[in-house]
């Protein structure tokens, strides 16, 4: 157990509160994976946690601590009632560990660890972990209806861990897939991104297709190529709903999609879109990365500022006022330089403009 987690457990127990690490940290520990996210459940309330730790509490009885690269969430044992739009309308705190575990999603996420490193498995999570099964805790139908996000979480865990979804859960996913319509674009992006970023993403896409979930979420895809860039993965999906990408993500996705439509990487594309997105698109198109790098290094200019003539100088040479026609000629001149049909030399550029002026004016 990490020393930071042990120190938190020690502090809680020294103050008279039962506490355990629960969920992903324990699950991953048992299968030989490491994680920097730790969930702790305890009998302490957030008000009591504030007296012991420096962190942030919320109204749902959860307390967050950030220590270097570690993200630690501490929640009070509870029982949840009457879900509405994925959230319980009210909760009741309890001192019983099993009651708290029964509210959770999958059995593999209910395995606990105490401060000595002992494993506490009250709901047979280890058995499902060993058998590589994704199984809902308690009544499968009720849990899916309470929170449809569990459908995507089931797909995500089956993908990342390469597990099988239990048969009853498969039936409930199929029968209740329309409930995905209530999910926010943010939640869909979060879960789908984790599926896409898995090296086992093809299984995730196959499961999404098997249960016809993409249609419900307004997403569609056909051929798919793995790239280690998330924007490159999303660029291969058609989206008929709003997914809350950042401004930079949106720009990169659009650029990659534009290049994919052209089905090639050229000097013009490298100049227009830059090396970064060109490499991502090239990977999807199956173009040798070394050839792309070589082509980029051989570009005569990389930005408009590299051209040896300013826009003002172009106007002076042509003896014309600034206009759209001049802009078009400037754009054409840049393409000629990029493709080495004219050298980026001030004298040669001036000669080229004067020679070709009649084509534009």
N, C-alpha and C positions, 0 to 999 in steps of 0.2 A: 504494500500500500504506500502511496506517496505520503511523504512526511507532512505536507500541508493538510491533506485530508485527515490524517491521523490526529493532528493537532486540533482540528475543528471538532472531531468526535470526542477527543479528550476534554476539551473545554465544555462541550454540551453535557457530557456525563458527569464531569466534576461539579457542575451546577445542578445536578439532580435530574437531568433529562435523558430519556432513552433516545438513541440515535443510531442510524445505519446508513451506509452508502447503498444506493439502490439504482437499478436500471442499467443504462448503457455502459457505465464504467465497469460494473461487475460482469455484465454479459461479455464485454470485450476482453476483460481480464481472463475469463475462463476459456476463451477461444484463442488466446495469445495475441490479442491486438492491444494497442495503447491508445489512449484518448486524453485530451486535456479538459474534457467536460466532466464534472462530477455532480451528481445529484445526491443529496442527503435528505432523509426523512427523519423527523424527530417529534417528540412530544412538546417541545418548546414552541411558543407562539412568536410571531415576528416582533412583538413588543419586547419579549424576553430576549430575543436574539440581538436586538439593538443595544442591549446592555452589555452584551458579550463581544460583539464584532463590529467592525467598521464596514458597512455595506449599504445596500439599498433595499428597502422593503416595499412591497406593493399591497394592494387591497385584497389580493387573493390568497394571502397567507404564505407568500413566498419571499425569500430573502436572498439577494444576490451578492456574491463576493467575487472580486476580480483580483487575483494575485499573480503577477507576471503574466505568463501565458495560460494560466489556469482560470477556468470559468466554473464557479461553484454556486449551485442553487440549493438552498435549504428550504424545505416545506414542512409544514405542520401536518401530523397525521390527521386525516379527515375522511368524512363520508360525504358524497355529493348527491344532490337531489334535483330532480325536474330540470333536465337540460332544455335550453332554448337557444337556438342559433349557435350550437356547439358549446355553449357555456352553461354550467349549473346555475340555477337561479339562487340557490343558497347552499351553504356547506355547514357541516357540524364537525367541530374538532373532536378527536377521540384520543384515547391512550392506547388503542389496540393496533398493533402493526398489521395484522392480517386484514382488518377492516380497511386500512389505508391501501393495502396492496390490491384489494378486490376492485378498487375504482380505476386501476390502471388498464392500459390497452392490451398488451400481449404478455403471455406467461414468461417469455424470455427476458422481459423487462421488469420482472418482479423479484428477481433473485437479489438478496441483500448480503452485505458484508459488515461485520462488526469491527471494532477498533483493533481487535487481535488478528483480523484477517480471516476469521471463521465465516463460512458460507451459511446463510440461513435461507432455506428454500421451502416456503410454505405452500406454494401452488404448483409444484412439479415443473418449474421453469427449466431446471437442469436437464430433465428428461427430454423436453422439447428441444433444448439447445443441442443435446447429443444426437437427437434424431433429425435435426435440421428442419424443424417444423415451426411455422408461424401460426400461433393459435391465440384466439381472443380469450381474455380473462372473463369468466362468467358467461352470461347469456349473449351469444354472438349477435343475434338480431338487435337486441336492446343497445348493445355497445356501438354498433354501426349506425343505428338511427340517432342515438345521442350525439355522436360526432362523426359525420361522414369523412372527415379528414383521415380517419383510421383506415379507410379504403386505400388511400394513396400511401399511407405509412406502411401498410401491409405489403404493397407492391415494392416500396423502397427497401424495406428490410429483406424481403425475399431476393431482391436484386443484389444488394450490397453483400449480404451474407451467403448468397447462393442457396437459400432455403426453399422449402416447398410450403405453399399456403394450404393449411388444413381444409378438408373438404367442406365442412359446414361454413367456414369463412368464405370459401369460393362461391358457394350458393348465395350467401348474403350479399357479397359484392355484386354478383350478377343481378340479384333481385332489387338492390337498392342503389344502383349506380346513378340514377337520376338525381339523387340527393347531392351529388357533387356540384350541381348548379348553384347551391347556396354558398359554396366556398369562394373566398375572395381571390382576386388575381394574385395577391401577395402569397397566399398559402399554396396556391397551385405552382407558382414559380419556385417557391422554396423546395417543395417535394420533388417536382419534376427535375429541377437542377441537380439535386442529389442523385437522382436516378441516372441522369445523363452523364454525370461526372464519374460514375462508377465504371471501372474497367469491364464490369459485367453488364453494361448498359443494354446490350442486345436482349438479354433476358427480361429486363424491365420493359423495353419497348414491346416485346412479344406478349408480356402479361397485359400491358395497357391495350394492345390490339385484341387479345383473347377476350377480354371483358368489355370491349368497345367503349373504353373510358375516354379516349381522346375526343371522340365526337361530342360527348357530353360537355367536355371542358372547352370546346371550340378550338381544338388542336388537331393537326393532321400531318402525316409524314409518309414517305414511301421509302426510297433507298436512303441509307444512313451510313455515314462514315465517321468513325471515332476521331476526335481531335482533342488535344489536352487543353483546349481553350473553350470555356463555357459559352461565349458568344458564338463561337463556331458551331457548337452543338445546337444552340437555339436557332441559328440561321438556317438550319435544315428543316425547321418545323414551320408549317403554315399556321398562322394564328388568326382566328376569327373572334377573338375577345381581347380585352385590354389586359396585358401583362405589365406590371409596373417595373419596367427596366429603368435604370438610371439613364441620364442623357448620353453618357459615353457608351453605355451598353447598346442603346438604340442606334447610335451612329455607327458603331462597329458592326452590328447585325445587318443594318441596311447595306453597308459597304460590302460585306462578305457576300450577301445575297446578290448584289449587282455583279460582282466578279463571277459568281457561280453561273449566272445567266449567260455570261460571255464565254464560259467554259475554257478559258485560257488565261495565262499570265503573260502580258506583253510589257514593253517599256512604258507605253502610255498608261497602262493600269498601275504599274509600280510608281510612276510619277504622281498620278491622280490620287491613289489610295494609300500609298506608303508601303513600307516593307512589312510591318506587323500584320495587317489584315490580309495582305497578299500571300504571306506565308501560310496563314490559317486556311484561306480559300484554296491555295495550292495543295495543301495537305489533303483537303476534301476531294479535290480534282485528281489527286494522284500524281502531281507534278513533283519532280525531284527538287528537294529543298536546296541542294547545292546549285542547281541551275538558276533558281530564283535569286539566291544570294549573288551569284556571279553577274546576272543581268542587272541587278540593282547597283552593284559596285561599278558597273560600266556606264551608268547613266551620266551624261554630260552635265546635267543640272538636276537638283532635287526639289527646289522650290522656285517660285517666281522671282525671288530676290537674287537668285543665281544668274538670271539672264543679264547679259552685259548692257542691255538697253532698258531704261526706265520707260514707263508709259508716256511720260511727258516728252522724252527724247523721241519716241516713235512718232508722236504727233508733230514734233518740230521737223523731223526728217521728211515726213509726208506732206507737211505744210497744211495740215487739217486741224480742225477743232476736235476735242474729245467727243467720241460718239460710240454707239453700239458697233458700228462698222470697224472702228479702230480696235475695239475690244476683241472682235471676232478675228481680225488680222493678227493681233497679239497672240491670241490663243493658237492660231494656225502656226505662227512663227515658233512658238514654244514646242509644238508637236514636231516641227521640222528639226529643231535642235535636238530634242530627245532622241529622235530616230536618225540623227547624224546625217541629215540631208543638207544641213548647213551648220558650220562650226560656230560655237559661242564666242565669236570674236567681234568686237564693236564695228570694225571696218567692214567685215564680211556681212554682218547683220544689216548694216546700213545699205550696202549694195543690193542685198536680197530684197529689202523693202522697196527700194526705188525700182528695181527690175519688175517686181510683182504688184506694184501699186494699181495698175490698170485692172487687175483681177478683183479689186475691192472697191475702187473708186472710179 
